[in-house]
Amino acid sequence: MQKALLDDSQPNGIGPGSHDEASYALGYSKHELRRLALQGAFIRNLTEDFLRRAGLARGMQVLDLGSGVGDVSLIAGQLVGPSGAVLGVDRSIEAIETAEKRVTEAGQCHWVRFAAAELDDFDPDKKFDAIIGRLILMYLPDPATTLRRLADHLRPGGILAFQEMAMPSVRSVPDGSEFRRCRRWILETFERGGFEVDMGPKLHTAFLEAGLSAPQMIAAGRVEAGPQSFVYEYVAETLRSLLPLMERLGIAWAEEVQPDTLADRLRAEATGNSACIMPPPLVGAWTRLEVPLNEK
Ligand SMILES: C[S@@+](CC[C@H](N)C(=O)[O-])C[C@H]1O[C@@H](n2cnc3c(N)ncnc32)[C@H](O)[C@@H]1O
């Protein structure tokens, strides 16, 4: 079922600028929009726990950076409820259209909205109680500068809360040759594409460089095993989205990756070895802005 859902690689419309996999490793295919929603379901609980811990609560006004197809905005929308509001920002117009449909289906369209913008040009005319994001800072050339600039839009006492991956910590125990190749392809493509594979542990430094106080931090991850797990599709479909950049960088080619059979190969290897797969942990960091940064 998941494979059928993902079986479409048509490019979609991109928002306020022209972007390709050079500026966003996973690209903007319809397949990627569906993969994002499946990933969102896979890690939903980890993000909900994190946002509760960070202090998101009823009635808050929240800004969600790099909102994609709306998964984090939907969680925030549930936590703040109709007396609050969530604004998701993303550069992809099609991602936003999908996100809008999803919040309507979830009955949250009166208080969860979206705007198409490049984060570095985004200049909201209001203040927020919380600025949040998941899997966005790793794509920005200078995350600390973006955090610092957007923190000006936080009310005193407002929350900054971000969740990012520690990608090199992905493991299979015991290891397997198919899994090892996938791990290498994914890490090398992100790294050579210029994206930060270890943004999770680097959140501490990014917050400090932004002039924020040292964040509280926590890591959370799924631990997967057995033939029913979604983890094999997760790895295979991530590679399918990365393929255009991977080929351009000369890291691997479709003939070698064989994305159509990859999930089944990974499943057969893992179940044959009774392996346990630990996808990359999500590292969460949060802090409160007690004094506006321009008064520090
Ligand atoms: C990996 S997705 C994460 C989406 C969502 N936060 C989630 O966790 O499901 C990253 C999103 O950030 C957006 N993005 C990346 N760089 C951006 C930028 N400079 N300005 C606006 N959006 C950006 C992409 O379009 C993409 O939708």
Ligand as a Chemical Component Dictionary entry (heavy atoms), coordinates in Angstrom:
data_LIG
# 
_chem_comp.id                   LIG 
_chem_comp.type                 NON-POLYMER 
_chem_comp.pdbx_formal_charge   0 
_chem_comp.three_letter_code    LIG 
# 
loop_
_chem_comp_atom.comp_id 
_chem_comp_atom.atom_id 
_chem_comp_atom.alt_atom_id 
_chem_comp_atom.type_symbol 
_chem_comp_atom.charge 
_chem_comp_atom.model_Cartn_x 
_chem_comp_atom.model_Cartn_y 
_chem_comp_atom.model_Cartn_z 
_chem_comp_atom.pdbx_ordinal 
LIG C1  C1  C 0  12.491 17.554 5.261 1  
LIG S1  S1  S 1  11.205 18.680 4.918 2  
LIG C2  C2  C 0  10.508 18.787 6.559 3  
LIG C3  C3  C 0  9.065  19.195 6.534 4  
LIG C4  C4  C 0  8.405  19.232 7.915 5  
LIG N1  N1  N 0  9.076  20.171 8.797 6  
LIG C5  C5  C 0  8.368  17.851 8.542 7  
LIG O1  O1  O 0  9.164  17.587 9.452 8  
LIG O2  O2  O -1 7.568  17.026 8.072 9  
LIG C6  C6  C 0  11.992 20.257 4.755 10 
LIG C7  C7  C 0  11.076 21.349 4.200 11 
LIG O3  O3  O 0  11.774 22.586 4.319 12 
LIG C8  C8  C 0  11.520 23.370 3.163 13 
LIG N2  N2  N 0  12.643 24.289 2.995 14 
LIG C9  C9  C 0  13.964 23.967 2.890 15 
LIG N3  N3  N 0  14.709 25.095 2.799 16 
LIG C10 C10 C 0  13.830 26.146 2.843 17 
LIG C11 C11 C 0  13.993 27.560 2.800 18 
LIG N4  N4  N 0  15.196 28.118 2.688 19 
LIG N5  N5  N 0  12.885 28.337 2.870 20 
LIG C12 C12 C 0  11.646 27.776 2.980 21 
LIG N6  N6  N 0  11.439 26.437 3.023 22 
LIG C13 C13 C 0  12.514 25.629 2.965 23 
LIG C14 C14 C 0  11.396 22.370 2.040 24 
LIG O4  O4  O 0  10.645 22.912 0.975 25 
LIG C15 C15 C 0  10.715 21.191 2.733 26 
LIG O5  O5  O 0  9.325  21.244 2.579 27 
# 
loop_
_chem_comp_bond.comp_id 
_chem_comp_bond.atom_id_1 
_chem_comp_bond.atom_id_2 
_chem_comp_bond.value_order 
_chem_comp_bond.pdbx_ordinal 
LIG C1  S1  SING 1  
LIG S1  C2  SING 2  
LIG S1  C6  SING 3  
LIG C2  C3  SING 4  
LIG C3  C4  SING 5  
LIG C4  N1  SING 6  
LIG C4  C5  SING 7  
LIG C5  O1  DOUB 8  
LIG C5  O2  SING 9  
LIG C6  C7  SING 10 
LIG C7  O3  SING 11 
LIG C7  C15 SING 12 
LIG O3  C8  SING 13 
LIG C8  N2  SING 14 
LIG C8  C14 SING 15 
LIG N2  C9  SING 16 
LIG N2  C13 SING 17 
LIG C9  N3  DOUB 18 
LIG N3  C10 SING 19 
LIG C10 C11 SING 20 
LIG C10 C13 DOUB 21 
LIG C11 N4  SING 22 
LIG C11 N5  DOUB 23 
LIG N5  C12 SING 24 
LIG C12 N6  DOUB 25 
LIG N6  C13 SING 26 
LIG C14 O4  SING 27 
LIG C14 C15 SING 28 
LIG C15 O5  SING 29 
# 
